[in-house]
Amino acid sequence: MERDGEPTGQQALVAHYEALRSRTRQMLASARDADWPALIDQQASYLAQVDELATLEAERRLDAAHRARKATLLEEILENDLEIRTRLIERRDELGELIGTAQRQRKLHRAYDVGEPGYPGHGSRAR
């Protein structure tokens, strides 16, 4: 029910869940595009929204219709979150492989004193 065009507390709470769902959709799009800086930027807003939602949730009770809507929104939020986490884990693993490769190359360069002419270490070992 509305009062003078203002949403009720229940509607306001559900609207916050809708905003959170929208944020997770944006974050998921960034993760799918591998736009990691955008994802990190969005995460700060996401966490602020979650904190605000926790406060609102403690202050309001929902009727059956609003609980059903909240459940639907939460389901999508959690699905989005799962896919975001999965993509972040994949990215972490990719970065781990790149770091491992770089470390192995550095060790090889040190072990065999491989360097470019004019750089320290070039040709310093006996041939």
VMD Tcl script that builds the backbone (N, CA, C; Angstrom):
set m [mol new atoms 381]
animate dup $m
set s [atomselect $m all]
$s set {name element resname resid chain x y z} {
  {N N MET 1 A 0.838 -1.181 0.000}
  {CA C MET 1 A 0.000 0.000 0.000}
  {C C MET 1 A 0.880 1.240 0.000}
  {N N GLU 2 A 0.450 2.282 -0.694}
  {CA C GLU 2 A 1.227 3.509 -0.759}
  {C C GLU 2 A 0.550 4.606 0.027}
  {N N ARG 3 A 1.383 5.502 0.548}
  {CA C ARG 3 A 0.866 6.660 1.258}
  {C C ARG 3 A 1.362 7.894 0.548}
  {N N ASP 4 A 0.489 8.668 -0.012}
  {CA C ASP 4 A 0.840 9.912 -0.702}
  {C C ASP 4 A 1.956 9.702 -1.733}
  {N N GLY 5 A 1.843 8.637 -2.486}
  {CA C GLY 5 A 2.832 8.372 -3.533}
  {C C GLY 5 A 4.130 7.773 -3.028}
  {N N GLU 6 A 4.289 7.583 -1.723}
  {CA C GLU 6 A 5.494 7.002 -1.143}
  {C C GLU 6 A 5.311 5.494 -1.010}
  {N N PRO 7 A 6.325 4.717 -1.350}
  {CA C PRO 7 A 6.195 3.275 -1.188}
  {C C PRO 7 A 6.187 2.897 0.295}
  {N N THR 8 A 5.525 1.814 0.608}
  {CA C THR 8 A 5.516 1.328 1.985}
  {C C THR 8 A 6.896 0.796 2.325}
  {N N GLY 9 A 7.104 0.500 3.577}
  {CA C GLY 9 A 8.378 -0.071 4.013}
  {C C GLY 9 A 8.675 -1.391 3.319}
  {N N GLN 10 A 7.638 -2.188 3.115}
  {CA C GLN 10 A 7.819 -3.470 2.424}
  {C C GLN 10 A 8.266 -3.253 0.978}
  {N N GLN 11 A 7.611 -2.310 0.309}
  {CA C GLN 11 A 7.973 -2.028 -1.089}
  {C C GLN 11 A 9.390 -1.455 -1.173}
  {N N ALA 12 A 9.738 -0.627 -0.204}
  {CA C ALA 12 A 11.079 -0.045 -0.190}
  {C C ALA 12 A 12.133 -1.135 -0.011}
  {N N LEU 13 A 11.845 -2.101 0.846}
  {CA C LEU 13 A 12.777 -3.203 1.068}
  {C C LEU 13 A 12.938 -4.034 -0.203}
  {N N VAL 14 A 11.838 -4.353 -0.842}
  {CA C VAL 14 A 11.901 -5.118 -2.092}
  {C C VAL 14 A 12.627 -4.314 -3.167}
  {N N ALA 15 A 12.413 -3.002 -3.192}
  {CA C ALA 15 A 13.112 -2.147 -4.158}
  {C C ALA 15 A 14.627 -2.201 -3.936}
  {N N HIS 16 A 15.054 -2.322 -2.694}
  {CA C HIS 16 A 16.489 -2.451 -2.416}
  {C C HIS 16 A 17.027 -3.784 -2.943}
  {N N TYR 17 A 16.240 -4.837 -2.817}
  {CA C TYR 17 A 16.645 -6.121 -3.386}
  {C C TYR 17 A 16.726 -6.026 -4.914}
  {N N GLU 18 A 15.802 -5.308 -5.519}
  {CA C GLU 18 A 15.843 -5.123 -6.977}
  {C C GLU 18 A 17.090 -4.347 -7.391}
  {N N ALA 19 A 17.457 -3.331 -6.606}
  {CA C ALA 19 A 18.666 -2.560 -6.895}
  {C C ALA 19 A 19.907 -3.440 -6.743}
  {N N LEU 20 A 19.900 -4.309 -5.740}
  {CA C LEU 20 A 21.026 -5.217 -5.543}
  {C C LEU 20 A 21.122 -6.207 -6.700}
  {N N ARG 21 A 19.988 -6.689 -7.156}
  {CA C ARG 21 A 19.988 -7.583 -8.324}
  {C C ARG 21 A 20.554 -6.860 -9.538}
  {N N SER 22 A 20.161 -5.625 -9.735}
  {CA C SER 22 A 20.673 -4.838 -10.846}
  {C C SER 22 A 22.194 -4.683 -10.749}
  {N N ARG 23 A 22.684 -4.436 -9.540}
  {CA C ARG 23 A 24.131 -4.303 -9.336}
  {C C ARG 23 A 24.844 -5.611 -9.675}
  {N N THR 24 A 24.272 -6.746 -9.260}
  {CA C THR 24 A 24.931 -8.023 -9.570}
  {C C THR 24 A 24.902 -8.308 -11.068}
  {N N ARG 25 A 23.868 -7.853 -11.750}
  {CA C ARG 25 A 23.832 -8.005 -13.209}
  {C C ARG 25 A 24.962 -7.202 -13.860}
  {N N GLN 26 A 25.180 -5.985 -13.366}
  {CA C GLN 26 A 26.271 -5.151 -13.894}
  {C C GLN 26 A 27.624 -5.796 -13.607}
  {N N MET 27 A 27.783 -6.302 -12.403}
  {CA C MET 27 A 29.034 -6.950 -12.026}
  {C C MET 27 A 29.274 -8.197 -12.879}
  {N N LEU 28 A 28.225 -8.953 -13.120}
  {CA C LEU 28 A 28.344 -10.160 -13.939}
  {C C LEU 28 A 28.731 -9.795 -15.371}
  {N N ALA 29 A 28.145 -8.742 -15.908}
  {CA C ALA 29 A 28.503 -8.299 -17.255}
  {C C ALA 29 A 29.985 -7.919 -17.302}
  {N N SER 30 A 30.469 -7.252 -16.285}
  {CA C SER 30 A 31.893 -6.891 -16.229}
  {C C SER 30 A 32.756 -8.145 -16.158}
  {N N ALA 31 A 32.349 -9.122 -15.363}
  {CA C ALA 31 A 33.111 -10.366 -15.248}
  {C C ALA 31 A 33.112 -11.122 -16.574}
  {N N ARG 32 A 31.976 -11.170 -17.244}
  {CA C ARG 32 A 31.902 -11.853 -18.538}
  {C C ARG 32 A 32.774 -11.165 -19.588}
  {N N ASP 33 A 32.890 -9.834 -19.481}
  {CA C ASP 33 A 33.724 -9.064 -20.407}
  {C C ASP 33 A 35.183 -9.017 -19.970}
  {N N ALA 34 A 35.487 -9.659 -18.850}
  {CA C ALA 34 A 36.831 -9.627 -18.258}
  {C C ALA 34 A 37.278 -8.189 -17.985}
  {N N ASP 35 A 36.332 -7.352 -17.606}
  {CA C ASP 35 A 36.625 -5.963 -17.238}
  {C C ASP 35 A 36.805 -5.924 -15.722}
  {N N TRP 36 A 37.961 -6.392 -15.275}
  {CA C TRP 36 A 38.224 -6.553 -13.848}
  {C C TRP 36 A 38.241 -5.219 -13.098}
  {N N PRO 37 A 38.810 -4.148 -13.654}
  {CA C PRO 37 A 38.750 -2.863 -12.931}
  {C C PRO 37 A 37.309 -2.393 -12.685}
  {N N ALA 38 A 36.436 -2.564 -13.675}
  {CA C ALA 38 A 35.033 -2.164 -13.496}
  {C C ALA 38 A 34.370 -3.019 -12.422}
  {N N LEU 39 A 34.672 -4.306 -12.419}
  {CA C LEU 39 A 34.101 -5.206 -11.418}
  {C C LEU 39 A 34.522 -4.782 -10.010}
  {N N ILE 40 A 35.776 -4.448 -9.848}
  {CA C ILE 40 A 36.275 -4.015 -8.541}
  {C C ILE 40 A 35.600 -2.713 -8.120}
  {N N ASP 41 A 35.442 -1.780 -9.055}
  {CA C ASP 41 A 34.758 -0.523 -8.740}
  {C C ASP 41 A 33.317 -0.768 -8.293}
  {N N GLN 42 A 32.644 -1.681 -8.956}
  {CA C GLN 42 A 31.244 -1.975 -8.635}
  {C C GLN 42 A 31.109 -2.701 -7.305}
  {N N GLN 43 A 32.138 -3.429 -6.930}
  {CA C GLN 43 A 32.064 -4.207 -5.698}
  {C C GLN 43 A 31.897 -3.311 -4.470}
  {N N ALA 44 A 32.531 -2.147 -4.470}
  {CA C ALA 44 A 32.390 -1.239 -3.326}
  {C C ALA 44 A 30.929 -0.810 -3.158}
  {N N SER 45 A 30.276 -0.479 -4.257}
  {CA C SER 45 A 28.859 -0.099 -4.197}
  {C C SER 45 A 27.994 -1.281 -3.763}
  {N N TYR 46 A 28.341 -2.447 -4.250}
  {CA C TYR 46 A 27.601 -3.658 -3.895}
  {C C TYR 46 A 27.649 -3.888 -2.388}
  {N N LEU 47 A 28.838 -3.788 -1.807}
  {CA C LEU 47 A 28.984 -4.013 -0.373}
  {C C LEU 47 A 28.214 -2.975 0.442}
  {N N ALA 48 A 28.220 -1.733 -0.021}
  {CA C ALA 48 A 27.452 -0.683 0.664}
  {C C ALA 48 A 25.958 -0.996 0.593}
  {N N GLN 49 A 25.497 -1.463 -0.567}
  {CA C GLN 49 A 24.081 -1.815 -0.715}
  {C C GLN 49 A 23.708 -2.979 0.203}
  {N N VAL 50 A 24.591 -3.964 0.326}
  {CA C VAL 50 A 24.326 -5.112 1.197}
  {C C VAL 50 A 24.213 -4.648 2.652}
  {N N ASP 51 A 25.110 -3.768 3.078}
  {CA C ASP 51 A 25.040 -3.239 4.448}
  {C C ASP 51 A 23.735 -2.496 4.694}
  {N N GLU 52 A 23.356 -1.660 3.737}
  {CA C GLU 52 A 22.110 -0.903 3.867}
  {C C GLU 52 A 20.904 -1.840 3.914}
  {N N LEU 53 A 20.955 -2.859 3.087}
  {CA C LEU 53 A 19.859 -3.826 3.043}
  {C C LEU 53 A 19.735 -4.576 4.361}
  {N N ALA 54 A 20.860 -4.916 4.963}
  {CA C ALA 54 A 20.818 -5.621 6.251}
  {C C ALA 54 A 20.129 -4.767 7.309}
  {N N THR 55 A 20.386 -3.478 7.291}
  {CA C THR 55 A 19.737 -2.565 8.242}
  {C C THR 55 A 18.229 -2.509 7.997}
  {N N LEU 56 A 17.854 -2.353 6.735}
  {CA C LEU 56 A 16.424 -2.293 6.395}
  {C C LEU 56 A 15.720 -3.597 6.730}
  {N N GLU 57 A 16.401 -4.698 6.478}
  {CA C GLU 57 A 15.814 -6.020 6.715}
  {C C GLU 57 A 15.476 -6.195 8.193}
  {N N ALA 58 A 16.320 -5.688 9.064}
  {CA C ALA 58 A 16.092 -5.825 10.505}
  {C C ALA 58 A 14.904 -4.988 10.981}
  {N N GLU 59 A 14.572 -3.949 10.223}
  {CA C GLU 59 A 13.515 -3.026 10.639}
  {C C GLU 59 A 12.137 -3.386 10.101}
  {N N ARG 60 A 12.048 -4.290 9.117}
  {CA C ARG 60 A 10.762 -4.525 8.448}
  {C C ARG 60 A 10.438 -6.008 8.335}
  {N N ARG 61 A 9.161 -6.286 8.385}
  {CA C ARG 61 A 8.637 -7.627 8.135}
  {C C ARG 61 A 7.899 -7.585 6.802}
  {N N LEU 62 A 8.000 -8.664 6.043}
  {CA C LEU 62 A 7.352 -8.724 4.735}
  {C C LEU 62 A 6.143 -9.649 4.781}
  {N N ASP 63 A 5.110 -9.263 4.033}
  {CA C ASP 63 A 3.958 -10.155 3.898}
  {C C ASP 63 A 4.325 -11.238 2.872}
  {N N ALA 64 A 3.423 -12.167 2.644}
  {CA C ALA 64 A 3.696 -13.326 1.782}
  {C C ALA 64 A 4.071 -12.908 0.356}
  {N N ALA 65 A 3.367 -11.949 -0.208}
  {CA C ALA 65 A 3.644 -11.528 -1.583}
  {C C ALA 65 A 5.034 -10.901 -1.693}
  {N N HIS 66 A 5.378 -10.062 -0.739}
  {CA C HIS 66 A 6.691 -9.430 -0.770}
  {C C HIS 66 A 7.806 -10.436 -0.464}
  {N N ARG 67 A 7.529 -11.418 0.384}
  {CA C ARG 67 A 8.518 -12.470 0.651}
  {C C ARG 67 A 8.782 -13.294 -0.603}
  {N N ALA 68 A 7.719 -13.576 -1.349}
  {CA C ALA 68 A 7.876 -14.346 -2.593}
  {C C ALA 68 A 8.724 -13.560 -3.594}
  {N N ARG 69 A 8.477 -12.272 -3.714}
  {CA C ARG 69 A 9.268 -11.429 -4.626}
  {C C ARG 69 A 10.724 -11.379 -4.170}
  {N N LYS 70 A 10.923 -11.234 -2.878}
  {CA C LYS 70 A 12.273 -11.205 -2.316}
  {C C LYS 70 A 12.991 -12.523 -2.627}
  {N N ALA 71 A 12.308 -13.650 -2.487}
  {CA C ALA 71 A 12.915 -14.958 -2.755}
  {C C ALA 71 A 13.361 -15.069 -4.207}
  {N N THR 72 A 12.513 -14.587 -5.117}
  {CA C THR 72 A 12.857 -14.612 -6.542}
  {C C THR 72 A 14.093 -13.752 -6.816}
  {N N LEU 73 A 14.122 -12.571 -6.221}
  {CA C LEU 73 A 15.267 -11.668 -6.406}
  {C C LEU 73 A 16.533 -12.265 -5.808}
  {N N LEU 74 A 16.417 -12.834 -4.618}
  {CA C LEU 74 A 17.578 -13.449 -3.973}
  {C C LEU 74 A 18.133 -14.603 -4.799}
  {N N GLU 75 A 17.250 -15.367 -5.397}
  {CA C GLU 75 A 17.694 -16.492 -6.227}
  {C C GLU 75 A 18.572 -15.988 -7.379}
  {N N GLU 76 A 18.131 -14.940 -8.059}
  {CA C GLU 76 A 18.933 -14.406 -9.163}
  {C C GLU 76 A 20.222 -13.769 -8.649}
  {N N ILE 77 A 20.147 -13.062 -7.530}
  {CA C ILE 77 A 21.345 -12.449 -6.947}
  {C C ILE 77 A 22.387 -13.525 -6.647}
  {N N LEU 78 A 21.950 -14.617 -6.058}
  {CA C LEU 78 A 22.870 -15.702 -5.714}
  {C C LEU 78 A 23.421 -16.399 -6.957}
  {N N GLU 79 A 22.591 -16.574 -7.974}
  {CA C GLU 79 A 23.076 -17.162 -9.233}
  {C C GLU 79 A 24.133 -16.266 -9.872}
  {N N ASN 80 A 23.866 -14.966 -9.885}
  {CA C ASN 80 A 24.840 -14.017 -10.443}
  {C C ASN 80 A 26.136 -14.056 -9.644}
  {N N ASP 81 A 26.002 -14.077 -8.325}
  {CA C ASP 81 A 27.170 -14.110 -7.448}
  {C C ASP 81 A 28.007 -15.368 -7.700}
  {N N LEU 82 A 27.344 -16.487 -7.871}
  {CA C LEU 82 A 28.057 -17.743 -8.132}
  {C C LEU 82 A 28.847 -17.667 -9.433}
  {N N GLU 83 A 28.222 -17.148 -10.481}
  {CA C GLU 83 A 28.938 -17.039 -11.761}
  {C C GLU 83 A 30.090 -16.046 -11.662}
  {N N ILE 84 A 29.882 -14.941 -10.956}
  {CA C ILE 84 A 30.965 -13.969 -10.768}
  {C C ILE 84 A 32.134 -14.639 -10.054}
  {N N ARG 85 A 31.842 -15.355 -8.975}
  {CA C ARG 85 A 32.901 -16.046 -8.219}
  {C C ARG 85 A 33.619 -17.070 -9.081}
  {N N THR 86 A 32.876 -17.812 -9.882}
  {CA C THR 86 A 33.477 -18.812 -10.765}
  {C C THR 86 A 34.440 -18.142 -11.745}
  {N N ARG 87 A 34.022 -17.034 -12.328}
  {CA C ARG 87 A 34.885 -16.314 -13.269}
  {C C ARG 87 A 36.100 -15.706 -12.571}
  {N N LEU 88 A 35.927 -15.249 -11.342}
  {CA C LEU 88 A 37.065 -14.720 -10.584}
  {C C LEU 88 A 38.065 -15.821 -10.254}
  {N N ILE 89 A 37.590 -16.991 -9.923}
  {CA C ILE 89 A 38.479 -18.122 -9.647}
  {C C ILE 89 A 39.245 -18.497 -10.904}
  {N N GLU 90 A 38.553 -18.523 -12.051}
  {CA C GLU 90 A 39.226 -18.816 -13.318}
  {C C GLU 90 A 40.312 -17.783 -13.595}
  {N N ARG 91 A 40.014 -16.513 -13.342}
  {CA C ARG 91 A 40.992 -15.439 -13.556}
  {C C ARG 91 A 42.176 -15.591 -12.609}
  {N N ARG 92 A 41.887 -15.915 -11.356}
  {CA C ARG 92 A 42.963 -16.134 -10.387}
  {C C ARG 92 A 43.890 -17.256 -10.859}
  {N N ASP 93 A 43.296 -18.336 -11.365}
  {CA C ASP 93 A 44.094 -19.454 -11.852}
  {C C ASP 93 A 44.937 -19.053 -13.062}
  {N N GLU 94 A 44.358 -18.255 -13.971}
  {CA C GLU 94 A 45.115 -17.755 -15.126}
  {C C GLU 94 A 46.307 -16.924 -14.675}
  {N N LEU 95 A 46.059 -16.028 -13.737}
  {CA C LEU 95 A 47.134 -15.179 -13.233}
  {C C LEU 95 A 48.197 -16.018 -12.525}
  {N N GLY 96 A 47.774 -17.032 -11.797}
  {CA C GLY 96 A 48.722 -17.932 -11.142}
  {C C GLY 96 A 49.622 -18.623 -12.150}
  {N N GLU 97 A 49.025 -19.061 -13.255}
  {CA C GLU 97 A 49.822 -19.703 -14.309}
  {C C GLU 97 A 50.811 -18.717 -14.920}
  {N N LEU 98 A 50.372 -17.500 -15.171}
  {CA C LEU 98 A 51.263 -16.485 -15.728}
  {C C LEU 98 A 52.414 -16.171 -14.774}
  {N N ILE 99 A 52.112 -16.072 -13.503}
  {CA C ILE 99 A 53.156 -15.804 -12.513}
  {C C ILE 99 A 54.137 -16.969 -12.460}
  {N N GLY 100 A 53.618 -18.192 -12.481}
  {CA C GLY 100 A 54.479 -19.376 -12.478}
  {C C GLY 100 A 55.381 -19.421 -13.693}
  {N N THR 101 A 54.839 -19.107 -14.846}
  {CA C THR 101 A 55.634 -19.085 -16.073}
  {C C THR 101 A 56.721 -18.027 -15.982}
  {N N ALA 102 A 56.379 -16.841 -15.505}
  {CA C ALA 102 A 57.360 -15.765 -15.378}
  {C C ALA 102 A 58.458 -16.154 -14.402}
  {N N GLN 103 A 58.110 -16.802 -13.308}
  {CA C GLN 103 A 59.113 -17.228 -12.330}
  {C C GLN 103 A 60.046 -18.279 -12.922}
  {N N ARG 104 A 59.484 -19.227 -13.680}
  {CA C ARG 104 A 60.320 -20.252 -14.305}
  {C C ARG 104 A 61.266 -19.629 -15.322}
  {N N GLN 105 A 60.770 -18.674 -16.102}
  {CA C GLN 105 A 61.631 -18.004 -17.081}
  {C C GLN 105 A 62.756 -17.242 -16.396}
  {N N ARG 106 A 62.434 -16.580 -15.309}
  {CA C ARG 106 A 63.451 -15.826 -14.565}
  {C C ARG 106 A 64.517 -16.777 -14.018}
  {N N LYS 107 A 64.101 -17.928 -13.488}
  {CA C LYS 107 A 65.054 -18.911 -12.975}
  {C C LYS 107 A 65.948 -19.436 -14.091}
  {N N LEU 108 A 65.340 -19.688 -15.262}
  {CA C LEU 108 A 66.138 -20.158 -16.400}
  {C C LEU 108 A 67.154 -19.106 -16.822}
  {N N HIS 109 A 66.721 -17.873 -16.873}
  {CA C HIS 109 A 67.631 -16.797 -17.254}
  {C C HIS 109 A 68.789 -16.695 -16.264}
  {N N ARG 110 A 68.485 -16.842 -14.995}
  {CA C ARG 110 A 69.549 -16.783 -13.981}
  {C C ARG 110 A 70.469 -17.989 -14.082}
  {N N ALA 111 A 69.878 -19.169 -14.281}
  {CA C ALA 111 A 70.673 -20.400 -14.326}
  {C C ALA 111 A 71.609 -20.428 -15.527}
  {N N TYR 112 A 71.155 -19.940 -16.646}
  {CA C TYR 112 A 71.960 -19.997 -17.865}
  {C C TYR 112 A 72.562 -18.656 -18.229}
  {N N ASP 113 A 72.368 -17.671 -17.376}
  {CA C ASP 113 A 72.917 -16.336 -17.590}
  {C C ASP 113 A 72.571 -15.830 -18.979}
  {N N VAL 114 A 71.325 -16.029 -19.371}
  {CA C VAL 114 A 70.863 -15.582 -20.676}
  {C C VAL 114 A 70.542 -14.105 -20.566}
  {N N GLY 115 A 71.157 -13.335 -21.416}
  {CA C GLY 115 A 70.883 -11.908 -21.407}
  {C C GLY 115 A 71.155 -11.338 -22.780}
  {N N GLU 116 A 70.768 -10.143 -22.956}
  {CA C GLU 116 A 70.995 -9.458 -24.220}
  {C C GLU 116 A 72.348 -8.767 -24.171}
  {N N PRO 117 A 73.011 -8.637 -25.331}
  {CA C PRO 117 A 74.274 -7.907 -25.355}
  {C C PRO 117 A 74.077 -6.514 -24.773}
  {N N GLY 118 A 75.031 -6.101 -23.976}
  {CA C GLY 118 A 74.960 -4.786 -23.373}
  {C C GLY 118 A 74.251 -4.772 -22.039}
  {N N TYR 119 A 73.722 -5.921 -21.620}
  {CA C TYR 119 A 73.050 -5.991 -20.323}
  {C C TYR 119 A 73.963 -6.722 -19.344}
  {N N PRO 120 A 73.868 -6.389 -18.084}
  {CA C PRO 120 A 74.694 -7.066 -17.093}
  {C C PRO 120 A 74.453 -8.570 -17.145}
  {N N GLY 121 A 75.536 -9.328 -16.987}
  {CA C GLY 121 A 75.404 -10.765 -16.968}
  {C C GLY 121 A 75.578 -11.413 -18.316}
  {N N HIS 122 A 75.544 -10.660 -19.396}
  {CA C HIS 122 A 75.679 -11.250 -20.719}
  {C C HIS 122 A 77.089 -11.711 -20.929}
  {N N GLY 123 A 77.215 -12.988 -21.174}
  {CA C GLY 123 A 78.524 -13.529 -21.508}
  {C C GLY 123 A 79.453 -13.574 -20.334}
  {N N SER 124 A 78.993 -13.440 -19.131}
  {CA C SER 124 A 79.913 -13.442 -17.994}
  {C C SER 124 A 80.328 -14.856 -17.605}
  {N N ARG 125 A 79.593 -15.853 -18.093}
  {CA C ARG 125 A 79.979 -17.238 -17.806}
  {C C ARG 125 A 80.940 -17.711 -18.880}
  {N N ALA 126 A 81.762 -18.649 -18.486}
  {CA C ALA 126 A 82.707 -19.215 -19.466}
  {C C ALA 126 A 81.942 -19.964 -20.518}
  {N N ARG 127 A 82.452 -19.883 -21.746}
  {CA C ARG 127 A 81.746 -20.565 -22.848}
  {C C ARG 127 A 82.454 -21.810 -23.246}
}
mol reanalyze $m
mol bondsrecalc $m
mol representation Tube
mol addrep $m
